[in-house]
Amino acid sequence: MLRQASRIISRATASTRAFSTEVPTPTSIGDSTFIESWKKVIPNIEPPKTPSSFMTPRPSTPTSIPTKLTVNFVLPYASELSTKEVDMVIVPATTGQMGVLPGHVATIAELKPGILSVHEGTNVTKYFLSSGFAFVHPNSVADIVAVEAVSVDQIDPEQVQKGLADFTQRLSSATTDLEKASAQIGIDVHSALNAALSG
């Protein structure tokens, strides 16, 4: 029985399958069939565009790992970093701190209040994020979209302590679920700000 298992495993590993990034993008066969059928039925009206006509081809995945990571960091009202080449970024994902290096596997991560660190050589620039998403693409591009962000240098420690005390007091005096949830969010954000300043 073990001999059969080893043969089955060796056969399964002998036939290698291409990665999804190596598989060529299929041509829109369904679109051409649809267009031909359309022109037979309604020859005097242009056929409508199908969803695949709006799709762009997948970016090619490099064969070797690049030396730099390209970062785009945007807010609803501004672009903090645009196609900036860096060594690494560390994002505050809801699952924990996530370091992103060149060649990182494609990932989507929800961000929680915390520090975004951008490492460029020996320089480290830190931003405090309220929330957002990080999109890591297979071609060593990271798009970081935040609702609100501020450079850590611009945070006033006294205001953070005052805000933390204020939201803690609001939580203790809250009577409705909405008031409790609002106060808890304020405590979470100010606690993360406080941790950012102390660490």
KEFI-632679 format. One line per 10 residues: for each residue x, y, z of N, C-alpha, C, O. Coordinates in pm, 1 decimal. Example, Ala and Ser with C-alpha at 12.3 -4.5 7.8 and 13.67 -1.06 7.14 Angstrom:
REM residues 2
1319.0 -569.0 780.0 1230.0 -450.0 780.0 1320.0 -330.0 780.0 1423.6 -331.9 846.5  1285.0 -225.0 708.0 1367.0 -106.0 714.0 1290.0 3.0 787.0 1340.9 113.8 803.9
***
This chain:
REM residues 199
81.5 -118.5 0.0 0.0 0.0 0.0 86.7 126.0 0.0 55.8 222.1 -70.5  194.7 126.4 78.3 283.5 241.5 79.8 354.4 257.3 -53.1 382.2 369.7 -94.9  384.8 145.6 -121.5 449.6 154.9 -252.7 357.7 224.9 -351.8 402.4 307.0 -431.8  228.1 191.4 -345.8 133.6 255.0 -437.1 122.0 404.9 -407.0 113.7 486.4 -498.8  121.6 440.1 -280.6 110.6 581.4 -243.2 230.8 659.1 -294.4 215.2 769.8 -346.1  350.2 603.3 -281.0 468.7 674.4 -328.2 467.1 689.1 -479.7 512.4 791.0 -531.8  415.5 588.6 -552.0 406.7 599.1 -698.5 306.6 706.6 -738.2 331.2 783.7 -831.0  194.6 711.7 -668.6 92.9 811.6 -699.8 147.3 952.2 -675.0 126.5 1043.0 -755.5  216.9 968.7 -563.0 274.0 1099.2 -530.0 381.0 1137.9 -631.3 385.9 1252.9 -675.1  466.1 1044.2 -668.9 571.9 1077.4 -765.1 513.1 1112.3 -901.0 566.3 1199.6 -969.6
404.4 1046.5 -942.1 339.3 1080.9 -1068.5 275.5 1220.1 -1060.6 279.8 1297.2 -1156.5  216.9 1250.6 -945.5 150.9 1380.7 -929.6 252.7 1493.8 -932.8 225.1 1599.8 -989.0  370.6 1473.2 -873.2 470.5 1579.0 -871.7 548.0 1585.8 -1002.1 606.1 1689.8 -1033.2  550.4 1479.1 -1078.3 624.2 1479.2 -1204.8 555.6 1568.3 -1307.8 622.6 1634.8 -1386.8  423.2 1569.9 -1307.2 352.7 1655.2 -1402.4 334.5 1793.4 -1338.9 249.9 1811.4 -1251.3  413.0 1888.9 -1382.9 406.2 2023.0 -1324.2 302.3 2105.6 -1396.1 282.9 2094.4 -1517.1  237.6 2187.4 -1319.7 134.9 2273.9 -1372.4 186.5 2416.9 -1371.9 257.3 2456.6 -1279.3  152.7 2493.5 -1471.9 199.1 2631.9 -1480.0 129.1 2716.9 -1374.4 13.6 2692.2 -1339.6  200.8 2817.6 -1324.0 140.5 2912.4 -1231.8 37.0 2994.2 -1306.6 42.9 3006.4 -1428.9  -58.1 3050.2 -1232.9 -163.4 3129.1 -1297.7 -106.5 3251.2 -1368.4 -163.7 3298.5 -1466.6
6.7 3302.7 -1318.5 66.3 3419.6 -1382.5 139.8 3383.7 -1510.2 170.8 3471.8 -1590.4  168.6 3254.4 -1530.6 237.8 3211.1 -1650.7 141.8 3169.1 -1761.3 181.8 3153.9 -1876.7  15.8 3150.4 -1725.8 -83.3 3107.7 -1824.3 -121.2 3228.5 -1908.8 -157.3 3332.8 -1854.2  -113.6 3216.6 -2040.8 -149.9 3331.6 -2123.8 -297.6 3365.8 -2108.1 -381.7 3277.9 -2089.1  -327.1 3494.4 -2116.4 -465.3 3539.7 -2104.2 -543.6 3492.1 -2225.6 -502.7 3518.9 -2338.6  -655.7 3421.8 -2205.6 -732.0 3372.4 -2320.1 -791.2 3486.8 -2400.7 -829.0 3590.1 -2345.4  -798.7 3468.0 -2528.9 -860.3 3569.8 -2613.5 -1010.8 3563.8 -2593.9 -1064.3 3463.0 -2547.7  -1076.4 3668.3 -2628.0 -1221.2 3675.1 -2605.6 -1294.9 3600.6 -2716.4 -1348.4 3661.0 -2809.4  -1296.4 3467.6 -2704.1 -1365.2 3382.5 -2801.6 -1515.3 3403.9 -2790.6 -1585.0 3412.0 -2891.7  -1564.3 3412.9 -2669.0 -1707.0 3433.7 -2647.7 -1753.5 3566.0 -2706.4 -1864.5 3574.7 -2758.8
-1669.4 3669.7 -2698.1 -1705.7 3799.4 -2754.0 -1720.4 3792.7 -2905.8 -1816.2 3846.1 -2961.5  -1626.4 3727.7 -2971.9 -1633.2 3721.9 -3118.8 -1756.5 3642.7 -3163.7 -1819.7 3678.5 -3263.1  -1790.8 3537.1 -3092.5 -1911.1 3460.1 -3124.2 -2035.7 3546.8 -3105.7 -2126.6 3544.9 -3188.7  -2038.8 3621.7 -2997.6 -2151.6 3710.8 -2970.5 -2164.2 3816.4 -3079.7 -2274.2 3842.8 -3128.5  -2051.9 3876.9 -3118.2 -2054.9 3982.1 -3220.2 -2101.3 3927.8 -3354.6 -2179.8 3992.1 -3424.2  -2052.8 3809.8 -3390.9 -2096.7 3748.2 -3517.2 -2248.0 3721.8 -3514.8 -2318.1 3751.0 -3611.6  -2296.6 3667.2 -3404.9 -2440.2 3639.7 -3392.2 -2521.1 3768.9 -3397.2 -2627.2 3775.0 -3459.4  -2469.6 3870.9 -3331.2 -2538.6 4000.6 -3330.2 -2551.8 4056.0 -3471.4 -2658.8 4101.4 -3511.9  -2441.8 4051.6 -3545.6 -2442.8 4108.0 -3681.0 -2533.9 4030.2 -3775.3 -2584.9 4086.9 -3872.0  -2554.9 3902.0 -3749.0 -2648.3 3823.5 -3831.0 -2791.9 3865.8 -3803.2 -2873.5 3875.1 -3894.9
-2822.2 3891.1 -3676.8 -2959.1 3923.0 -3637.5 -2989.9 4071.7 -3661.1 -3094.9 4105.5 -3715.8  -2898.5 4159.8 -3619.9 -2919.7 4304.5 -3632.1 -2798.1 4365.9 -3702.6 -2709.1 4419.2 -3636.3  -2793.5 4358.9 -3834.5 -2673.7 4405.8 -3905.3 -2655.9 4557.0 -3907.5 -2543.9 4604.2 -3926.9  -2760.9 4633.9 -3888.4 -2750.1 4778.8 -3900.2 -2720.6 4850.8 -3767.7 -2708.8 4973.4 -3766.8  -2708.4 4778.6 -3657.5 -2678.1 4838.4 -3527.4 -2547.7 4779.1 -3475.2 -2524.7 4658.3 -3480.8  -2462.4 4869.5 -3423.7 -2334.7 4824.1 -3366.7 -2360.7 4735.1 -3244.6 -2448.8 4765.3 -3164.0  -2286.3 4627.7 -3230.4 -2306.3 4541.9 -3112.7 -2258.3 4612.1 -2985.6 -2163.1 4690.1 -2989.8  -2324.2 4584.3 -2872.3 -2280.4 4646.1 -2746.1 -2147.5 4586.1 -2701.0 -2111.0 4474.8 -2738.8  -2077.6 4662.5 -2619.9 -1951.2 4612.2 -2566.4 -1980.9 4514.8 -2452.5 -2073.2 4534.8 -2373.5  -1900.9 4410.2 -2446.6 -1915.5 4310.2 -2340.0 -1816.0 4341.6 -2228.9 -1721.3 4417.0 -2251.5
-1834.7 4286.0 -2110.2 -1743.6 4316.5 -1999.8 -1596.0 4289.7 -2031.5 -1508.9 4363.9 -1986.2  -1567.6 4185.3 -2108.1 -1426.5 4155.3 -2135.3 -1361.3 4260.0 -2224.7 -1238.6 4269.3 -2227.2  -1439.1 4339.1 -2298.0 -1379.2 4443.6 -2380.3 -1329.0 4560.4 -2295.1 -1247.6 4640.0 -2341.7  -1376.5 4571.3 -2170.9 -1331.5 4676.6 -2081.0 -1214.3 4633.0 -1993.3 -1153.0 4716.3 -1926.5  -1182.9 4504.5 -1992.6 -1078.4 4452.5 -1904.4 -940.9 4471.2 -1967.1 -922.1 4451.6 -2087.2  -846.8 4509.0 -1884.0 -708.9 4520.6 -1930.8 -635.8 4391.1 -1900.6 -669.2 4322.8 -1803.8  -537.4 4356.1 -1981.1 -465.3 4232.1 -1953.8 -389.5 4239.9 -1821.3 -349.6 4347.6 -1777.1  -371.0 4126.5 -1760.6 -299.6 4115.6 -1633.9 -155.4 4161.7 -1652.7 -92.8 4126.4 -1752.6  -100.7 4240.6 -1558.1 38.7 4282.5 -1573.0 131.1 4161.0 -1564.8 104.4 4064.9 -1492.7  237.2 4168.0 -1638.5 328.3 4053.5 -1639.9 403.2 4045.0 -1507.4 435.2 4146.6 -1445.7
430.0 3923.9 -1465.6 505.4 3899.7 -1343.8 652.6 3887.1 -1381.2 686.8 3809.9 -1470.8  740.2 3961.3 -1314.2 881.5 3952.5 -1349.5 937.0 3813.5 -1323.3 891.8 3743.3 -1232.8  1035.6 3774.6 -1403.2 1095.6 3641.7 -1386.1 1191.7 3638.4 -1268.1 1216.1 3531.8 -1211.5  1246.4 3753.1 -1230.3 1332.4 3759.0 -1112.5 1273.1 3860.4 -1014.3 1193.1 3945.4 -1053.3  1311.7 3851.3 -889.7 1258.2 3940.9 -787.8 1324.4 4078.0 -802.5 1447.1 4087.9 -801.9  1243.8 4183.5 -815.6 1302.0 4317.9 -826.9 1372.6 4358.5 -697.9 1349.4 4299.8 -592.2  1457.4 4457.9 -707.5 1531.0 4503.9 -589.2 1452.9 4608.5 -510.7 1482.9 4633.0 -393.9  1353.1 4670.3 -573.6 1274.8 4775.3 -507.8 1125.6 4744.7 -517.7 1080.2 4674.4 -607.9  1052.0 4799.2 -423.3 906.6 4788.9 -419.7 850.9 4925.3 -459.3 892.2 5027.2 -403.9  758.4 4928.3 -553.7 695.4 5053.3 -595.2 570.2 5074.3 -510.8 482.0 4988.5 -506.8
563.0 5189.2 -443.4 453.1 5216.2 -350.5 371.5 5336.4 -396.4 426.0 5440.7 -432.6  240.6 5319.1 -394.1 145.2 5428.4 -414.3 64.5 5439.1 -285.6 -2.1 5343.5 -245.9  70.1 5554.8 -220.3 -0.1 5575.3 -93.8 -93.3 5694.8 -112.2 -48.0 5808.4 -126.3  -224.5 5668.0 -111.8 -321.1 5773.7 -140.2 -426.0 5786.2 -30.5 -459.9 5690.8 39.4  -475.3 5908.8 -19.5 -585.0 5943.5 70.7 -698.5 5996.8 -16.8 -674.9 6025.2 -134.2  -819.3 6011.5 34.8 -928.6 6062.7 -48.8 -901.5 6201.9 -105.9 -956.9 6238.1 -209.8  -818.0 6278.9 -39.6 -794.9 6417.1 -80.0 -652.2 6445.0 -126.7 -623.5 6557.1 -168.6  -561.9 6347.0 -121.1 -422.7 6372.1 -158.5 -350.7 6242.2 -191.0 -393.3 6133.4 -152.4  -240.7 6257.2 -263.0 -153.7 6143.4 -291.8 -23.1 6166.7 -216.7 54.4 6255.8 -251.5  0.7 6086.4 -114.0 121.2 6104.0 -32.0 245.7 6051.8 -104.4 349.1 6118.6 -107.0
235.4 5932.8 -162.7 346.4 5873.5 -237.7 292.3 5824.4 -371.6 188.4 5758.5 -376.8  361.7 5856.1 -477.9 319.2 5812.0 -609.4 436.6 5746.9 -681.2 536.8 5812.4 -710.1  423.9 5619.4 -709.5 527.0 5536.2 -774.6 664.8 5556.4 -710.8 765.8 5569.5 -780.1  666.3 5558.5 -579.2 790.9 5574.4 -503.1 856.3 5437.9 -489.0 791.8 5342.8 -444.9  982.9 5427.0 -525.5 1055.7 5300.7 -511.9 1123.3 5296.9 -375.1 1205.2 5382.7 -342.2  1087.4 5195.9 -296.4 1138.5 5181.8 -160.2 1186.6 5038.6 -138.7 1165.7 4951.1 -222.6  1251.5 5016.9 -23.9 1300.9 4883.5 9.2 1192.6 4796.4 72.2 1184.7 4676.4 46.1  1107.8 4859.7 157.1 1006.4 4782.6 229.4 902.9 4877.4 287.8 932.4 4993.5 316.2  780.9 4826.7 305.4 679.8 4898.0 383.1 624.1 4801.2 486.5 614.9 4680.8 462.3  587.4 4854.9 600.5 521.2 4776.1 704.7 385.6 4840.7 727.6 377.1 4957.9 764.2
278.7 4763.2 705.8 142.9 4815.6 717.2 73.2 4755.8 839.1 98.8 4641.0 875.5  -16.4 4834.9 903.3 -89.6 4784.8 1019.8 -215.8 4708.7 978.0 -326.1 4763.0 984.4  -199.9 4585.1 935.9 -315.0 4504.5 893.0 -396.3 4461.4 1014.7 -345.1 4458.3 1126.6  -522.5 4428.3 992.1 -607.3 4383.4 1103.3 -558.0 4251.0 1160.7 -589.2 4217.2 1274.9  -480.8 4175.9 1081.7 -425.1 4048.2 1129.1 -290.2 4065.5 1196.5 -232.5 3968.1 1244.8  -238.8 4188.2 1200.5 -109.0 4216.5 1261.8 -22.2 4297.1 1166.9 -61.6 4324.5 1053.5  95.6 4334.6 1213.4 188.5 4410.7 1129.2 232.0 4323.7 1011.5 269.2 4207.9 1030.2  227.4 4379.1 890.5 263.3 4302.7 771.4 373.6 4375.6 696.4 354.4 4487.7 649.3  489.5 4311.0 685.8 600.3 4366.2 609.9 588.0 4325.2 464.0 561.7 4208.9 433.4  606.9 4421.3 374.3 597.1 4394.8 230.6 731.2 4429.1 167.1 776.9 4543.2 172.7
792.5 4329.1 107.2 920.3 4344.6 37.6 899.3 4325.6 -111.6 793.0 4278.6 -152.4  997.3 4360.8 -194.8 984.2 4331.8 -337.5 963.2 4181.9 -359.6 1027.0 4099.4 -294.3  873.6 4147.4 -451.9 845.0 4007.0 -480.6 742.7 3944.8 -388.2 722.4 3823.4 -392.0  677.7 4025.1 -305.1 576.4 3973.6 -211.1 461.1 3912.1 -289.2 427.7 3957.6 -398.7  401.4 3809.9 -232.9 286.3 3745.5 -294.9 170.2 3844.7 -299.3 157.1 3929.2 -210.8  86.4 3834.3 -401.9 -28.1 3924.5 -414.9 -120.7 3909.2 -294.7 -156.6 3797.9 -256.4  -158.8 4022.1 -235.9 -236.5 4021.0 -112.0 -328.1 4142.9 -107.1 -296.7 4248.8 -161.4  -441.0 4125.3 -41.3 -527.6 4237.8 -5.5 -542.5 4232.2 145.8 -579.2 4128.6 201.3  -514.1 4343.7 212.6 -522.3 4346.1 358.6 -601.7 4467.3 404.0 -582.4 4578.3 354.4  -691.3 4444.2 499.1 -763.0 4555.1 561.9 -670.7 4616.6 665.9 -601.6 4544.8 738.1
-669.3 4748.6 673.8 -581.0 4817.9 767.5 -658.8 4866.5 888.1 -775.2 4905.2 878.2  -591.6 4863.6 1002.7 -650.3 4914.1 1126.9 -570.9 5037.7 1169.3 -465.9 5065.3 1111.4  -618.0 5111.9 1268.0 -539.4 5226.5 1314.4 -401.1 5182.1 1359.0 -387.1 5091.2 1440.8  -299.4 5247.2 1304.4 -162.0 5211.1 1338.2 -62.1 5282.4 1249.5 -95.7 5376.1 1177.1  61.6 5235.7 1256.9 173.6 5300.2 1188.3 203.4 5233.3 1055.6 215.4 5111.0 1048.0  215.4 5314.2 950.6 266.6 5270.2 821.0 411.3 5317.2 816.4 438.0 5437.2 823.7  505.2 5223.0 804.2 647.3 5256.6 796.3 696.1 5234.6 654.9 678.3 5126.9 598.0  758.0 5337.5 598.0 813.1 5329.6 462.9 965.7 5332.7 477.1 1023.0 5433.2 519.3  1031.0 5220.4 441.1 1175.7 5207.1 456.4 1243.9 5229.4 322.6 1218.5 5158.4 225.3  1330.6 5329.1 319.8 1406.0 5362.8 199.9 1551.8 5378.0 240.4 1593.6 5484.0 286.9
1629.2 5270.3 222.3 1767.5 5270.8 271.0 1766.3 5278.2 422.9 1704.0 5195.1 489.1  1836.0 5379.0 478.9 1836.4 5396.2 624.3 1726.0 5491.0 671.3 1703.2 5504.8 791.4  1658.2 5555.8 578.0 1547.8 5646.7 613.0 1419.6 5568.4 635.8 1384.1 5480.8 556.9  1350.9 5600.5 743.7 1220.7 5541.0 772.6 1121.4 5654.7 794.9 1136.9 5735.1 886.8  1019.3 5660.2 709.3 914.2 5760.4 722.9 791.7 5690.1 780.0 749.4 5585.7 730.3  735.2 5749.5 885.8 620.9 5686.6 952.0 497.4 5775.4 942.0 502.5 5896.8 961.9  385.9 5709.0 910.2 255.9 5775.2 903.1 161.2 5701.9 996.5 170.3 5580.2 1012.2  70.1 5776.5 1058.6 -35.4 5712.4 1136.1 -157.9 5704.2 1047.0 -202.2 5805.2 992.4  -213.6 5583.1 1031.9 -332.4 5559.7 949.7 -452.1 5533.0 1038.9 -439.3 5470.5 1144.2  -569.2 5580.8 996.6 -690.8 5551.0 1072.3 -749.3 5417.2 1029.2 -792.9 5338.7 1113.4
-750.6 5390.7 899.2 -800.9 5264.8 844.1 -779.8 5269.1 693.9 -735.6 5370.3 639.5  -811.3 5159.2 627.1 -796.6 5155.4 481.9 -768.6 5015.5 432.5 -803.3 4917.1 497.8  -705.0 5007.1 315.7 -670.8 4878.8 254.6 -533.4 4887.3 191.1 -490.9 4993.7 145.9  -464.7 4774.7 188.1 -336.5 4762.0 118.3 -353.6 4654.7 11.7 -400.7 4544.6 40.1  -315.6 4687.4 -109.5 -321.6 4594.5 -222.0 -178.6 4569.7 -268.6 -111.0 4661.9 -314.1  -133.3 4447.0 -257.3 1.2 4411.9 -303.3 -15.7 4331.9 -431.1 -82.2 4228.3 -431.8  44.2 4379.7 -538.8 31.0 4317.3 -669.8 151.3 4227.0 -697.6 257.7 4247.3 -639.1  136.2 4128.1 -785.4 246.3 4034.5 -810.1 366.2 4097.2 -880.7 472.5 4035.4 -885.9  352.2 4217.6 -934.9 464.3 4281.3 -1003.7 538.9 4379.2 -913.2 594.8 4477.8 -961.2  539.8 4352.2 -781.3 610.3 4432.8 -680.3 561.9 4577.1 -675.3 641.5 4670.4 -664.7
430.5 4593.8 -683.2 366.5 4724.5 -666.1 270.4 4711.1 -548.9 192.7 4615.8 -541.9  276.1 4807.1 -456.9 185.0 4808.8 -342.3 104.2 4937.8 -346.3 160.0 5047.3 -351.1  -27.8 4923.3 -344.2 -118.2 5038.2 -337.9 -177.8 5041.9 -198.6 -242.9 4946.8 -155.3  -155.3 5152.9 -128.3 -207.5 5168.4 7.1 -308.0 5282.7 4.4 -274.3 5396.2 -29.4  -431.9 5250.9 40.8 -540.7 5347.6 38.9 -588.2 5364.6 182.8 -633.4 5269.0 245.8  -577.7 5486.7 234.1 -617.0 5512.6 372.4 -727.0 5617.7 376.8 -734.8 5705.4 290.8  -811.4 5607.5 478.0 -918.4 5705.2 496.6 -858.9 5836.1 547.3 -895.8 5943.9 500.6  -768.1 5826.5 641.5 -703.5 5943.3 700.2 -562.3 5903.9 740.0 -539.9 5792.4 787.0  -467.4 5993.9 721.8 -329.1 5966.6 760.4 -259.8 6097.5 795.8 -292.5 6204.0 743.4  -164.2 6086.0 885.4 -84.6 6202.1 925.0 56.0 6153.2 957.3 74.2 6042.7 1008.3
154.3 6236.1 927.2 292.0 6201.5 961.2 304.4 6196.5 1113.8 247.3 6280.1 1183.9  377.7 6100.0 1163.8 391.8 6083.7 1309.6 455.3 6207.4 1372.0 429.1 6238.1 1488.3  538.7 6279.0 1296.2 603.2 6400.4 1347.8 502.0 6508.7 1383.8 529.7 6594.3 1467.8  385.2 6505.4 1320.7 285.4 6611.2 1340.6 184.4 6579.6 1451.6 92.1 6657.9 1473.8  199.9 6468.3 1520.4 104.7 6430.1 1625.9 145.9 6494.6 1757.6 262.0 6486.4 1797.7  50.7 6558.7 1824.6 74.9 6623.0 1953.7 43.7 6523.9 2065.8 -72.3 6486.5 2083.0  144.8 6479.9 2143.0 120.4 6380.8 2250.1 19.2 6426.1 2355.1 -56.9 6344.4 2407.0  17.8 6556.7 2387.0 -76.4 6606.2 2487.5 -220.7 6592.8 2438.3 -309.5 6556.6 2515.6  -244.3 6621.8 2310.1 -378.3 6609.6 2253.8 -424.3 6464.1 2249.1 -542.6 6434.5 2266.0  -328.7 6373.7 2225.9 -362.3 6230.5 2223.9 -407.1 6185.4 2362.8 -507.6 6115.6 2375.9
-333.5 6224.7 2465.6 -370.2 6188.3 2603.4 -505.4 6248.5 2641.6 -588.2 6183.5 2705.5  -526.0 6373.8 2601.2 -652.8 6441.1 2630.7 -768.3 6369.1 2560.4 -873.0 6347.0 2621.2  -750.3 6332.3 2433.2 -853.9 6261.4 2358.1 -883.4 6124.6 2415.8 -999.2 6083.1 2421.9  -778.4 6053.4 2458.9 -796.0 5921.2 2520.0 -877.3 5931.7 2648.8 -967.3 5851.1 2672.3  -845.8 6031.0 2732.1 -921.1 6051.0 2856.8 -1065.6 6088.8 2826.7 -1157.6 6042.7 2894.2  -1085.7 6173.7 2724.5 -1220.5 6218.2 2687.8 -1305.8 6099.9 2640.5 -1420.2 6084.9 2683.5  -1250.5 6015.8 2551.9 -1328.2 5902.1 2501.5 -1350.0 5795.6 2608.5 -1452.3 5727.1 2607.3  -1255.7 5780.8 2700.7 -1274.3 5686.5 2811.6 -1389.8 5732.5 2900.3 -1471.2 5651.5 2944.6  -1396.1 5861.5 2925.4 -1505.6 5917.6 3005.6 -1638.2 5901.6 2932.0 -1739.5 5868.8 2993.8  -1638.7 5924.7 2799.2 -1761.0 5907.2 2720.2 -1810.9 5762.8 2724.9 -1931.3 5738.2 2731.2
-1716.9 5667.2 2721.7 -1756.0 5526.3 2725.6 -1821.3 5492.3 2859.4 -1920.8 5419.9 2864.2  -1764.8 5545.0 2967.7 -1821.6 5512.9 3099.6 -1959.2 5575.8 3120.1 -2040.4 5523.7 3196.6  -1985.9 5688.6 3051.7 -2116.8 5753.9 3068.4 -2214.5 5724.4 2954.7 -2325.6 5777.5 2953.4  -2174.1 5639.8 2858.9 -2261.2 5608.9 2744.3 -2381.4 5525.8 2789.0 -2369.8 5436.2 2872.6  -2498.0 5558.3 2730.5 -2619.7 5484.5 2766.3 -2672.5 5401.0 2650.2 -2736.7 5298.4 2672.9  -2647.1 5442.5 2527.2 -2695.9 5366.4 2411.6 -2580.7 5289.7 2346.7 -2463.4 5319.0 2370.0  -2616.8 5191.4 2265.4 -2515.4 5113.3 2195.1 -2436.4 5199.8 2097.9 -2316.4 5179.1 2079.8  -2502.6 5296.5 2035.4 -2434.8 5386.0 1941.0 -2329.6 5471.1 2012.2 -2218.4 5487.9 1962.2  -2365.2 5524.4 2128.5 -2270.3 5604.2 2206.5 -2151.9 5519.3 2251.4 -2037.6 5565.1 2250.0  -2180.0 5394.9 2291.4 -2072.3 5304.5 2334.8 -1979.3 5270.7 2219.4 -1857.3 5270.5 2235.8
-2036.6 5241.9 2102.0 -1955.4 5207.6 1984.8 -1869.9 5325.8 1941.7 -1752.4 5308.9 1909.0  -1928.2 5445.6 1941.4 -1855.0 5566.2 1903.7 -1739.4 5592.1 1999.8 -1628.5 5624.0 1957.0  -1764.8 5578.5 2127.3 -1660.1 5599.6 2227.2 -1550.9 5492.7 2216.3 -1432.8 5523.3 2232.6  -1588.9 5369.2 2189.2 -1490.7 5261.2 2176.4 -1399.5 5284.2 2055.8 -1279.5 5257.6 2062.9  -1455.8 5333.3 1945.6 -1374.3 5364.9 1827.7 -1274.1 5474.6 1863.1 -1156.8 5465.8 1826.5  -1319.5 5577.3 1933.6 -1229.1 5684.8 1976.0 -1117.3 5634.2 2065.2 -1002.6 5677.0 2052.8  -1151.6 5541.8 2156.4 -1048.9 5483.9 2244.3 -949.6 5403.0 2163.7 -829.0 5412.8 2186.7  -998.2 5322.2 2068.4 -908.3 5240.0 1985.4 -811.1 5327.1 1906.4 -691.6 5298.2 1901.0  -862.4 5433.4 1845.5 -777.5 5520.1 1763.5 -676.0 5593.9 1851.5 -558.1 5600.1 1816.8  -719.5 5649.1 1962.9 -627.9 5721.4 2049.7 -527.7 5629.3 2119.2 -414.9 5670.2 2146.7
-568.0 5505.4 2147.6 -473.0 5407.8 2203.0 -365.8 5374.5 2100.7 -248.1 5362.2 2134.8  -406.8 5359.8 1974.5 -310.1 5332.1 1868.1 -218.0 5452.1 1846.4 -98.5 5434.6 1822.6  -272.1 5573.4 1854.3 -189.4 5693.9 1845.0 -88.2 5698.5 1958.0 29.0 5729.7 1936.8  -134.5 5667.1 2078.2 -46.9 5667.0 2194.5 65.3 5562.6 2179.7 181.0 5589.9 2211.7  30.0 5445.1 2131.5 130.4 5340.7 2109.3 229.7 5382.4 2001.0 348.3 5350.4 2008.9  179.8 5455.0 1898.7 268.1 5501.3 1791.5 371.3 5600.2 1843.0 486.7 5598.8 1800.2  329.5 5685.5 1934.3 420.6 5786.1 1989.5 520.9 5725.1 2086.5 636.2 5767.9 2092.1  477.5 5625.3 2162.7 569.1 5565.2 2261.5 660.6 5460.5 2199.6 765.3 5429.6 2256.4  623.0 5404.9 2083.6 704.8 5299.1 2025.7 761.5 5340.7 1899.3 833.7 5263.9 1835.8
***
